[in-house]
Amino acid sequence: MSIPRRFLSEEISVRGDFSRGSLMSDDLPIARVRPLHYSLRRRPPRSRMRCLMKTTSVFSGLFLLAGALPPAFSLQVPNESPLKTVVALKDNWQFRQAGKPDWHPATVPGCIHTDLLQNKMIEDPFYRDNEQKLQWIGKTDWEYQTQFELNAEFLQRKNIQLVFEGLDTYATVLLNDTRILGTNNMFRRWEVSCEKQLKVGKNTLRIQFRSPINEVLPLMKNVKYQLPAGNDQGEKTSPYTRKAPYHYGWDWGPRLVTSGIWKPVFLEAWDQAFIRDFHIRQNSVTAKKAKLTTEILVESATDADARIRIDEAAGLLPASRKPSASPPERTRW
């Protein structure tokens, strides 16, 4: 898909005393963020501008070695609220076996095996030969659902997205009985716009998980070769699925082919623009100073002027300037 990107650049220097320590290696992680491609829309409802701002800064060694947080970045857009509102969907979750009428309490994040165990619906998978008795779980479809309430103020935001940090693995997502997403990868983040499906008051989110084994078996029949799967103690479907291989068994662990919502779920609402991500790279270091490059990814629904602000942290001098943008370019991912 094509997404317009905009690159902004500016140098910002922040001075400090480096006499009490120094960074010894480029291998020291300053910040960890997810890869850029994780945050790309699978099916974007509209064209959104992504701006990558690069700043070069000089920080004190005391600031870095003390483990303090980096400076806080904020985005200011004229006549718009600068805040992004996040609503965590971690409560009131239930699960059931597909086709069965009864719902049971569920924990999110989690997985079907832990939910079954907490509800005393299965025995301990690690006790004696229970592992073999529980192989039916990976060949069964499961459903999860929750209900949450939203007010009119939240729904007035111009952009609202439902975000899944991790769904394991083959799932259909329904919001108020409308299908909004299909997933096939345990390892990536999923985002979907949902302004039209949400309503004031009670909303219902349901996720239908299909068996990762049964999903792949028909596809394997059309392949004339078998991919290596030495760890897979069952149907050898693991190499064909974007799912943790150890779920299918290993010499050091059991075969528990699970499904579920294994990372947080939340709604995020914003108006015109917000900071999506940032990454800090160490360029050079001496006994007195460290030179870092900060890459700030800004997402905007429209083309507009904005200001990046760096707030003071750990005694450093803040800097705030309006960056200049180069013409946007089309990038195909």
N, C-alpha and C positions, 0 to 999 in steps of 0.2 A: 504494500500500500504506500501511497505517497503522503508525506507529512511535511508541511513547510517548517523550516527551522530558521532561526535568526541568531547570529553570533554577535555578542557584545564584548568589548574588551576595554580594560582600564587597569592601570597600575596603582596600587595603594600600598604605602609603606607605614608600618606601625613599629615604633622603636621600643626597645626594652633592654634591661640589663641581663647579660648572658654570663656574668662572672661566677654564678653559683652552679654551673653545670653546662653540659653541651650534649647534643644528639650525636651518637656515635655511628649510626648506620642508617642508610636509606630504607632498610627493611622495617624500621620502627613504624607501625601503623598509626597515622594521625587520625584518620577517620575511615570507617568502613561503610560503604553504601552498596546497594544492589546494582548489578549491571544495567546500563541505560535501556537495553532492549526489553527488560522486564516491565517497564512502565509504558510501553507502547500500546495503543488501543488495538484490540482485535478487530472490532468493527466500529470505527468512530462515527458517531451520528452527525458530526459536523467537523469542519476543518479547524484545527486548533493550532496556534502558533507556539512553538517551543523555542525558547531563547537560551543560548548557552553563553553565560558571562564568565570571562576569565579575569581574575585579579591576581596580582603578585604582591605579596606582603612579607614584611620582616618582623618576626616574633621573637620574644625573649626565651632563652633556654629554661628559665625558671617556670615560665608558663607551661611549656610543653612537658617538662620532666615531672612537674608536680601533679600531672594527670588532670589538670583543669580542662573544662570544656572549651572548645574553640569559640571565637566570637559568634554571637547570635546574628543570623542574617534575617532581615525582614524586607518585605516588598511593599512599596507605597505607590498606589495608583490613584490619581486625582478623582475625587467624587465617588470613590468606591470604598466599601468596607475592606480593610486590609486582612481580615481574619478568614481563615478556613475553618468551618465548623465540622467536627467529627463526632459521629454517634456510633459508639461501639455496640455491636449486636452479639452479646455474649450470654445473655440471660434467656430464660424461658424456652430453651431448646428441648425438643423431644425427638425420639426416633422410633421406627418400627420396621419390621420386615415387610417388603413390598407385598401387597395383596392381603396383609393381615389387618384387622380392625383396630387393635390396641396400640396406643402410643405409650412410650416409657421415657422417663427423664434422661436427658443426655447432657454431657459436658463438652463445651466448645471453647477452645480447641480440644480435639481428642480424636478418637477413632472408634469404629464399631466394636472391636474386641474389648476395649476398656469400658465402653458403655454397657455391653452385655455382662461383663464381669461385675461392674458396680451394681447392676440390677439383679445379680445372682441368677442370671439366666444361663450361665455356663460355668464350668469348673475352671480352676486355675490352669491355664494352658501349659505351664511349666512343670506341672506335677505329673509324675509317672508317664503314662501313654496318652494323656489328655490331648496332646498336640494332634494326634491322628484322628481323634474323635471330633475335632473342631474344624476339619478341613471343609465342611459344608459352608462355613461362613463366607469364604472367598468365592464361592460359586452361587451366592445368593445376592439378590438386589435389595437395597436398603433405602429408606427415606428419612430425611431430617426436616424439621420445621420449627419455626419460632414465630411469635407475634410481637409486634412493637408498635408504639404509638408516636405520632409526629404532630407537631403543632403547625399552625398556619405560617408562623414566622419562618420556620425552617424551610417550608415548601416555597417560600417567596424567593429563595436564592436562585440565581440564574442557571447554575450548573449543579446537578446532584448526581453523584456516582455511587454505585454499590461496588465495594472492593473486597475481593477475596485474596488473602495473602497465600492461601494454599488449599486446594481441593484435591482429594485423593479418590479416584482419578477421573473416571468417566462419569460425568454428571450433567443433569439438566436442571437449570435453575428457573423457578417460577416465582414471580412476584405478583401477589394478588391474582393468582390463577392465570397469569400471562407469562409465556416463555420469554426470557430475556437473555439467556446465555446457555451455551453448551461447552463443556470442557473435556480435555483429553490429555492433560499434562499435570502431573503432581507438583512439578518443580517451579512453575511460574506463577506470577501474580496475574489475577484477572480483574479487569475493571469494565463496568458497563454503565452507561447513562440510564437513569431511571426516573427522570422528572415526570414523564407521562403516566407511569404506572403507580406512583405513590399517591396517597390521599391523606387528608387530615383525619386524625384518629387512628384506629387500629389497622395495621397492615400485616399481611401474612407472607412470610418467605419460606419456600419449600425447595429442598434440594433432593433430587432423585439420583441415587448412585447405582450404576449398573455393575454387575460382576466384572472385574478386570480380566478374569479368566475366560468367561463366556463371551466377552466382547471381542477377544482376540482369536479364539479358536476358529471361527469361520474364515477369518482373513488368512490364517496359516495354511488352510487347505488350497489356497490359490498360489502359494509359494512353492517352488520346486526344490527348495533346499531348507535345511534347518540351521538357524543361527546358533552359535555356541551358547550353551546355558548350563555349564557344569554345576552351578550352585542350585539351579532350579530342581527341586525334588518332586515336581509334579508334571504338568503338561508341557513344560518348556516354553511357556508363553512370555516369560519375563523380558527377553531381548526385544520384543516387539511393542513394548509399552513404556511410556515415559513415567516410570514409577520406580521407587527404591528397590533395587535388586534383592536386598536382604530380606524383603517381605516373603520371597519365594523359597527361603531356606538357604542355609550355608553350613559349612562344617562346624562353625562356632555358634550357630543359633537355630531356632525352630523355624518351621514354615508356617507363617501366619499372614495370609494374603488379605490384608485389611482394606477398609474404605472409610471415608469420613472427612470431616472438616478439620484438618490438622494444623491450621494456622488461623489467626484472627480474621473476623469479618466485621466490616464497618461501612457506614455511609459517610461520605465527605461532600460538603456543600460549599460552594464559593461563587463569587460573582464574576469578576473579570479576569483576575490573574492571581497566581500564587507560586511559591517556590516549591517545585516538585522534588528536587534532590540537589545534593552538592557533594563534591569530592575535593579533598585536599592532598596535593602532591608536594613532597619535599624536593626542592631543586638543588639546594646547596646548604652546607652548614659549617660554621667555624666556631671557635671558642666564644665569640661575642654575639653572633646572630645566626638565625636560620631563615632562609628565603623559601617561601612556600607559594605555590600557585593554587588558587581556589577556583574551581569550576562550579558555577551555580546554574542549575537548570530551572528556567522559569516557564510556566505554562500559562498561556493567555487564550481566551476565547475570541478576542478581537485584537486588531492592531492598535496599539496605544502607547503613549509615553509612560514610563514608569521610573521609579527611583529605587535603587538598592541601598539599604542602610545597614551598616555594620555596627552593632552595639558594643560598647566597652565590656571587656571581660578580663579578669585576672590582672587588673591594673594597666592594661594596654590602652593606648590612645586610640579612640575610635576615628573612623573616617567615613564620610558620606559624600558621594558625588554622583552626578547623573551620567550614566554611560551613554556612549554613542553607538548606534547600531549600523552594521553593514546591511546592504539590501538582502532581503530573505532569499533563500535558495531552496529549490525543491530537492528533497532527498528521498530516495526509494529504499525501503527496508525489506 
